[in-house]
Amino acid sequence: MKLEDTLGKNIKIICIDGTVLRVKVIDYTSELDNEPDDDGNYGGEYIYVRTLKPTQHFEVGGEFAVHGYEIKQIELIE
């Protein structure tokens, strides 16, 4: 599943480090729209998400970005 196809959906993300996230995707940024920062770091495409279940760092409703290179697998959830 492409990241852009997850916009507005509830998904389960399995990260490459084994972390499991249950989130709602609230925004998407393509790799063309994600310009390098001042140090030349470039993260590629990413989704901006709101947590549906608490994570190690965020309570329910917490918002953060997940870059494509961090994601191992995506599943749609109800």
N, CA, C and O atoms as a printed pandas DataFrame, in Angstrom:
     atom_number atom_name residue_name chain_id  residue_number  x_coord  y_coord  z_coord
0              1         N          MET        A               1    0.841   -1.169    0.000
1              2        CA          MET        A               1    0.000    0.000    0.000
2              3         C          MET        A               1    0.894    1.243    0.000
3              4         O          MET        A               1    1.857    1.328    0.762
4              5         N          LYS        A               2    0.564    2.188   -0.852
5              6        CA          LYS        A               2    1.318    3.432   -0.929
6              7         C          LYS        A               2    0.915    4.337    0.224
7              8         O          LYS        A               2   -0.235    4.323    0.663
8              9         N          LEU        A               3    1.867    5.124    0.711
9             10        CA          LEU        A               3    1.567    6.038    1.815
10            11         C          LEU        A               3    0.458    7.012    1.451
11            12         O          LEU        A               3   -0.400    7.308    2.283
12            13         N          GLU        A               4    0.461    7.508    0.234
13            14        CA          GLU        A               4   -0.566    8.479   -0.166
14            15         C          GLU        A               4   -1.970    7.879   -0.121
15            16         O          GLU        A               4   -2.945    8.615    0.028
16            17         N          ASP        A               5   -2.090    6.569   -0.246
17            18        CA          ASP        A               5   -3.387    5.898   -0.208
18            19         C          ASP        A               5   -3.934    5.739    1.213
19            20         O          ASP        A               5   -5.085    5.339    1.388
20            21         N          THR        A               6   -3.124    6.045    2.224
21            22        CA          THR        A               6   -3.564    5.883    3.606
22            23         C          THR        A               6   -4.231    7.146    4.166
23            24         O          THR        A               6   -4.776    7.111    5.269
24            25         N          LEU        A               7   -4.197    8.238    3.437
25            26        CA          LEU        A               7   -4.733    9.505    3.920
26            27         C          LEU        A               7   -6.193    9.360    4.355
27            28         O          LEU        A               7   -7.031    8.893    3.583
28            29         N          GLY        A               8   -6.496    9.761    5.597
29            30        CA          GLY        A               8   -7.844    9.699    6.140
30            31         C          GLY        A               8   -8.239    8.347    6.704
31            32         O          GLY        A               8   -9.360    8.185    7.185
32            33         N          LYS        A               9   -7.342    7.376    6.656
33            34        CA          LYS        A               9   -7.674    6.014    7.100
34            35         C          LYS        A               9   -7.033    5.685    8.442
35            36         O          LYS        A               9   -6.025    6.273    8.836
36            37         N          ASN        A              10   -7.646    4.732    9.129
37            38        CA          ASN        A              10   -7.052    4.161   10.336
38            39         C          ASN        A              10   -6.179    2.993    9.900
39            40         O          ASN        A              10   -6.622    2.105    9.171
40            41         N          ILE        A              11   -4.929    3.008   10.357
41            42        CA          ILE        A              11   -3.995    1.969    9.947
42            43         C          ILE        A              11   -3.171    1.462   11.123
43            44         O          ILE        A              11   -3.033    2.124   12.152
44            45         N          LYS        A              12   -2.633    0.266   10.931
45            46        CA          LYS        A              12   -1.651   -0.297   11.848
46            47         C          LYS        A              12   -0.323   -0.256   11.107
47            48         O          LYS        A              12   -0.210   -0.761    9.989
48            49         N          ILE        A              13    0.671    0.342   11.730
49            50        CA          ILE        A              13    2.005    0.432   11.140
50            51         C          ILE        A              13    2.931   -0.470   11.941
51            52         O          ILE        A              13    2.972   -0.403   13.169
52            53         N          ILE        A              14    3.669   -1.308   11.239
53            54        CA          ILE        A              14    4.743   -2.066   11.858
54            55         C          ILE        A              14    6.039   -1.429   11.358
55            56         O          ILE        A              14    6.346   -1.452   10.166
56            57         N          CYS        A              15    6.779   -0.867   12.295
57            58        CA          CYS        A              15    8.019   -0.172   11.953
58            59         C          CYS        A              15    9.163   -1.170   11.806
59            60         O          CYS        A              15    9.078   -2.299   12.289
60            61         N          ILE        A              16   10.222   -0.749   11.142
61            62        CA          ILE        A              16   11.363   -1.641   10.928
62            63         C          ILE        A              16   12.037   -2.028   12.243
63            64         O          ILE        A              16   12.733   -3.041   12.299
64            65         N          ASP        A              17   11.840   -1.232   13.311
65            66        CA          ASP        A              17   12.414   -1.581   14.614
66            67         C          ASP        A              17   11.476   -2.457   15.453
67            68         O          ASP        A              17   11.788   -2.774   16.601
68            69         N          GLY        A              18   10.319   -2.851   14.879
69            70        CA          GLY        A              18    9.373   -3.719   15.567
70            71         C          GLY        A              18    8.254   -2.984   16.293
71            72         O          GLY        A              18    7.313   -3.622   16.765
72            73         N          THR        A              19    8.330   -1.675   16.393
73            74        CA          THR        A              19    7.283   -0.887   17.033
74            75         C          THR        A              19    5.984   -1.018   16.242
75            76         O          THR        A              19    5.988   -0.961   15.012
76            77         N          VAL        A              20    4.877   -1.193   16.954
77            78        CA          VAL        A              20    3.560   -1.273   16.319
78            79         C          VAL        A              20    2.769   -0.027   16.703
79            80         O          VAL        A              20    2.637    0.294   17.885
80            81         N          LEU        A              21    2.247    0.671   15.701
81            82        CA          LEU        A              21    1.469    1.886   15.916
82            83         C          LEU        A              21    0.076    1.694   15.344
83            84         O          LEU        A              21   -0.087    1.125   14.264
84            85         N          ARG        A              22   -0.929    2.168   16.071
85            86        CA          ARG        A              22   -2.306    2.205   15.567
86            87         C          ARG        A              22   -2.693    3.670   15.504
87            88         O          ARG        A              22   -2.811    4.345   16.526
88            89         N          VAL        A              23   -2.891    4.152   14.271
89            90        CA          VAL        A              23   -3.020    5.591   14.055
90            91         C          VAL        A              23   -4.055    5.914   12.988
91            92         O          VAL        A              23   -4.458    5.050   12.209
92            93         N          LYS        A              24   -4.482    7.183   12.968
93            94        CA          LYS        A              24   -5.290    7.726   11.880
94            95         C          LYS        A              24   -4.371    8.661   11.101
95            96         O          LYS        A              24   -3.701    9.512   11.686
96            97         N          VAL        A              25   -4.342    8.501    9.787
97            98        CA          VAL        A              25   -3.491    9.338    8.940
98            99         C          VAL        A              25   -4.236   10.642    8.660
99           100         O          VAL        A              25   -5.337   10.632    8.109
100          101         N          ILE        A              26   -3.621   11.769    9.047
101          102        CA          ILE        A              26   -4.285   13.060    8.886
102          103         C          ILE        A              26   -3.624   13.941    7.827
103          104         O          ILE        A              26   -4.177   14.975    7.450
104          105         N          ASP        A              27   -2.443   13.540    7.345
105          106        CA          ASP        A              27   -1.800   14.311    6.275
106          107         C          ASP        A              27   -0.743   13.447    5.606
107          108         O          ASP        A              27   -0.251   12.479    6.185
108          109         N          TYR        A              28   -0.410   13.810    4.399
109          110        CA          TYR        A              28    0.598   13.098    3.610
110          111         C          TYR        A              28    1.476   14.129    2.919
111          112         O          TYR        A              28    0.977   15.123    2.394
112          113         N          THR        A              29    2.785   13.894    2.918
113          114        CA          THR        A              29    3.727   14.752    2.200
114          115         C          THR        A              29    4.566   13.869    1.285
115          116         O          THR        A              29    5.195   12.912    1.736
116          117         N          SER        A              30    4.570   14.196    0.005
117          118        CA          SER        A              30    5.335   13.404   -0.963
118          119         C          SER        A              30    6.824   13.719   -0.836
119          120         O          SER        A              30    7.217   14.723   -0.242
120          121         N          GLU        A              31    7.630   12.848   -1.402
121          122        CA          GLU        A              31    9.076   13.082   -1.356
122          123         C          GLU        A              31    9.457   14.338   -2.143
123          124         O          GLU        A              31   10.472   14.965   -1.842
124          125         N          LEU        A              32    8.666   14.711   -3.138
125          126        CA          LEU        A              32    8.950   15.923   -3.905
126          127         C          LEU        A              32    8.679   17.188   -3.091
127          128         O          LEU        A              32    9.290   18.228   -3.337
128          129         N          ASP        A              33    7.766   17.099   -2.124
129          130        CA          ASP        A              33    7.421   18.249   -1.292
130          131         C          ASP        A              33    8.214   18.323    0.004
131          132         O          ASP        A              33    8.061   19.281    0.762
132          133         N          ASN        A              34    9.045   17.345    0.270
133          134        CA          ASN        A              34    9.835   17.315    1.494
134          135         C          ASN        A              34   11.269   17.699    1.157
135          136         O          ASN        A              34   12.103   16.845    0.856
136          137         N          GLU        A              35   11.537   18.980    1.210
137          138        CA          GLU        A              35   12.862   19.492    0.849
138          139         C          GLU        A              35   13.885   19.177    1.940
139          140         O          GLU        A              35   13.532   19.046    3.112
140          141         N          PRO        A              36   15.147   19.056    1.550
141          142        CA          PRO        A              36   16.203   18.811    2.547
142          143         C          PRO        A              36   16.279   19.963    3.556
143          144         O          PRO        A              36   15.973   21.110    3.232
144          145         N          ASP        A              37   16.693   19.632    4.785
145          146        CA          ASP        A              37   16.882   20.688    5.778
146          147         C          ASP        A              37   18.235   21.365    5.558
147          148         O          ASP        A              37   18.941   21.043    4.603
148          149         N          ASP        A              38   18.591   22.284    6.423
149          150        CA          ASP        A              38   19.825   23.050    6.258
150          151         C          ASP        A              38   21.084   22.189    6.294
151          152         O          ASP        A              38   22.123   22.584    5.764
152          153         N          ASP        A              39   20.995   21.017    6.916
153          154        CA          ASP        A              39   22.146   20.117    6.993
154          155         C          ASP        A              39   22.163   19.096    5.860
155          156         O          ASP        A              39   23.025   18.217    5.830
156          157         N          GLY        A              40   21.212   19.206    4.925
157          158        CA          GLY        A              40   21.157   18.288    3.793
158          159         C          GLY        A              40   20.451   16.982    4.084
159          160         O          GLY        A              40   20.439   16.085    3.240
160          161         N          ASN        A              41   19.852   16.854    5.280
161          162        CA          ASN        A              41   19.117   15.640    5.623
162          163         C          ASN        A              41   17.812   15.605    4.838
163          164         O          ASN        A              41   17.102   16.607    4.756
164          165         N          TYR        A              42   17.506   14.463    4.269
165          166        CA          TYR        A              42   16.307   14.326    3.441
166          167         C          TYR        A              42   15.570   13.070    3.846
167          168         O          TYR        A              42   16.115   11.969    3.769
168          169         N          GLY        A              43   14.326   13.233    4.279
169          170        CA          GLY        A              43   13.587   12.097    4.802
170          171         C          GLY        A              43   12.630   11.436    3.839
171          172         O          GLY        A              43   12.037   10.411    4.177
172          173         N          GLY        A              44   12.456   11.995    2.634
173          174        CA          GLY        A              44   11.521   11.407    1.689
174          175         C          GLY        A              44   10.079   11.617    2.107
175          176         O          GLY        A              44    9.776   12.510    2.898
176          177         N          GLU        A              45    9.185   10.784    1.570
177          178        CA          GLU        A              45    7.759   10.948    1.861
178          179         C          GLU        A              45    7.455   10.543    3.298
179          180         O          GLU        A              45    8.154    9.728    3.900
180          181         N          TYR        A              46    6.383   11.141    3.832
181          182        CA          TYR        A              46    5.957   10.774    5.174
182          183         C          TYR        A              46    4.471   11.036    5.347
183          184         O          TYR        A              46    3.851   11.774    4.582
184          185         N          ILE        A              47    3.917   10.402    6.390
185          186        CA          ILE        A              47    2.536   10.640    6.773
186          187         C          ILE        A              47    2.543   11.293    8.149
187          188         O          ILE        A              47    3.417   11.022    8.973
188          189         N          TYR        A              48    1.564   12.152    8.386
189          190        CA          TYR        A              48    1.382   12.766    9.691
190          191         C          TYR        A              48    0.182   12.076   10.308
191          192         O          TYR        A              48   -0.879   11.995    9.689
192          193         N          VAL        A              49    0.343   11.577   11.528
193          194        CA          VAL        A              49   -0.654   10.694   12.119
194          195         C          VAL        A              49   -1.103   11.164   13.500
195          196         O          VAL        A              49   -0.425   11.945   14.167
196          197         N          ARG        A              50   -2.280   10.659   13.908
197          198        CA          ARG        A              50   -2.820   10.868   15.258
198          199         C          ARG        A              50   -3.005    9.483   15.876
199          200         O          ARG        A              50   -3.605    8.602   15.262
200          201         N          THR        A              51   -2.492    9.295   17.083
201          202        CA          THR        A              51   -2.546    7.977   17.707
202          203         C          THR        A              51   -3.964    7.581   18.105
203          204         O          THR        A              51   -4.737    8.396   18.610
204          205         N          LEU        A              52   -4.285    6.319   17.869
205          206        CA          LEU        A              52   -5.555    5.729   18.290
206          207         C          LEU        A              52   -5.367    4.932   19.578
207          208         O          LEU        A              52   -6.305    4.760   20.356
208          209         N          LYS        A              53   -4.146    4.450   19.792
209          210        CA          LYS        A              53   -3.763    3.722   21.005
210          211         C          LYS        A              53   -2.465    4.346   21.496
211          212         O          LYS        A              53   -1.638    4.767   20.687
212          213         N          PRO        A              54   -2.271    4.411   22.819
213          214        CA          PRO        A              54   -1.045    5.024   23.336
214          215         C          PRO        A              54    0.214    4.322   22.803
215          216         O          PRO        A              54    0.214    3.119   22.539
216          217         N          THR        A              55    1.269    5.104   22.656
217          218        CA          THR        A              55    2.567    4.562   22.265
218          219         C          THR        A              55    3.538    4.828   23.408
219          220         O          THR        A              55    3.154    5.361   24.449
220          221         N          GLN        A              56    4.775    4.460   23.212
221          222        CA          GLN        A              56    5.800    4.701   24.226
222          223         C          GLN        A              56    5.957    6.202   24.506
223          224         O          GLN        A              56    6.281    6.596   25.626
224          225         N          HIS        A              57    5.726    7.036   23.487
225          226        CA          HIS        A              57    5.985    8.468   23.626
226          227         C          HIS        A              57    4.742    9.350   23.528
227          228         O          HIS        A              57    4.813   10.537   23.845
228          229         N          PHE        A              58    3.607    8.801   23.098
229          230        CA          PHE        A              58    2.411    9.614   22.865
230          231         C          PHE        A              58    1.169    8.973   23.465
231          232         O          PHE        A              58    0.990    7.757   23.398
232          233         N          GLU        A              59    0.312    9.806   24.053
233          234        CA          GLU        A              59   -0.994    9.372   24.520
234          235         C          GLU        A              59   -1.944    9.328   23.318
235          236         O          GLU        A              59   -1.577    9.767   22.227
236          237         N          VAL        A              60   -3.145    8.810   23.505
237          238        CA          VAL        A              60   -4.161    8.815   22.459
238          239         C          VAL        A              60   -4.383   10.268   22.022
239          240         O          VAL        A              60   -4.531   11.154   22.863
240          241         N          GLY        A              61   -4.404   10.505   20.726
241          242        CA          GLY        A              61   -4.583   11.849   20.191
242          243         C          GLY        A              61   -3.277   12.567   19.902
243          244         O          GLY        A              61   -3.287   13.637   19.292
244          245         N          GLY        A              62   -2.154   12.003   20.327
245          246        CA          GLY        A              62   -0.854   12.606   20.027
246          247         C          GLY        A              62   -0.586   12.565   18.530
247          248         O          GLY        A              62   -0.989   11.620   17.852
248          249         N          GLU        A              63    0.089   13.577   18.015
249          250        CA          GLU        A              63    0.345   13.672   16.572
250          251         C          GLU        A              63    1.842   13.731   16.296
251          252         O          GLU        A              63    2.606   14.383   17.007
252          253         N          PHE        A              64    2.235   13.021   15.226
253          254        CA          PHE        A              64    3.642   13.000   14.836
254          255         C          PHE        A              64    3.766   12.492   13.402
255          256         O          PHE        A              64    2.802   11.991   12.823
256          257         N          ALA        A              65    4.961   12.626   12.841
257          258        CA          ALA        A              65    5.229   12.175   11.472
258          259         C          ALA        A              65    5.887   10.805   11.493
259          260         O          ALA        A              65    6.672   10.487   12.387
260          261         N          VAL        A              66    5.551    9.998   10.487
261          262        CA          VAL        A              66    6.204    8.707   10.280
262          263         C          VAL        A              66    6.719    8.699    8.844
263          264         O          VAL        A              66    5.934    8.793    7.900
264          265         N          HIS        A              67    8.023    8.589    8.680
265          266        CA          HIS        A              67    8.634    8.589    7.351
266          267         C          HIS        A              67    8.532    7.204    6.711
267          268         O          HIS        A              67    8.518    6.183    7.398
268          269         N          GLY        A              68    8.464    7.196    5.413
269          270        CA          GLY        A              68    8.347    5.944    4.672
270          271         C          GLY        A              68    9.458    4.963    4.970
271          272         O          GLY        A              68    9.218    3.757    5.024
272          273         N          TYR        A              69   10.678    5.459    5.168
273          274        CA          TYR        A              69   11.812    4.567    5.416
274          275         C          TYR        A              69   11.742    3.891    6.790
275          276         O          TYR        A              69   12.488    2.945    7.045
276          277         N          GLU        A              70   10.854    4.364    7.682
277          278        CA          GLU        A              70   10.685    3.767    9.008
278          279         C          GLU        A              70    9.672    2.624    9.016
279          280         O          GLU        A              70    9.574    1.891   10.000
280          281         N          ILE        A              71    8.921    2.470    7.928
281          282        CA          ILE        A              71    7.787    1.552    7.887
282          283         C          ILE        A              71    8.152    0.239    7.203
283          284         O          ILE        A              71    8.676    0.216    6.089
284          285         N          LYS        A              72    7.857   -0.854    7.908
285          286        CA          LYS        A              72    8.045   -2.197    7.349
286          287         C          LYS        A              72    6.765   -2.691    6.691
287          288         O          LYS        A              72    6.798   -3.301    5.622
288          289         N          GLN        A              73    5.599   -2.412    7.365
289          290        CA          GLN        A              73    4.321   -2.927    6.875
290          291         C          GLN        A              73    3.193   -2.013    7.329
291          292         O          GLN        A              73    3.252   -1.407    8.399
292          293         N          ILE        A              74    2.146   -1.928    6.477
293          294        CA          ILE        A              74    0.947   -1.155    6.805
294          295         C          ILE        A              74   -0.278   -2.035    6.589
295          296         O          ILE        A              74   -0.385   -2.733    5.580
296          297         N          GLU        A              75   -1.206   -1.993    7.557
297          298        CA          GLU        A              75   -2.467   -2.708    7.433
298          299         C          GLU        A              75   -3.612   -1.746    7.738
299          300         O          GLU        A              75   -3.514   -0.930    8.654
300          301         N          LEU        A              76   -4.691   -1.841    6.975
301          302        CA          LEU        A              76   -5.897   -1.050    7.274
302          303         C          LEU        A              76   -6.585   -1.670    8.483
303          304         O          LEU        A              76   -6.622   -2.892    8.619
304          305         N          ILE        A              77   -7.139   -0.817    9.376
305          306        CA          ILE        A              77   -7.913   -1.295   10.506
306          307         C          ILE        A              77   -9.235   -0.548   10.555
307          308         O          ILE        A              77   -9.367    0.522    9.961
308          309         N          GLU        A              78  -10.198   -1.093   11.247
309          310        CA          GLU        A              78  -11.519   -0.475   11.387
310          311         C          GLU        A              78  -11.482    0.578   12.465
311          312         O          GLU        A              78  -12.497    1.218   12.738
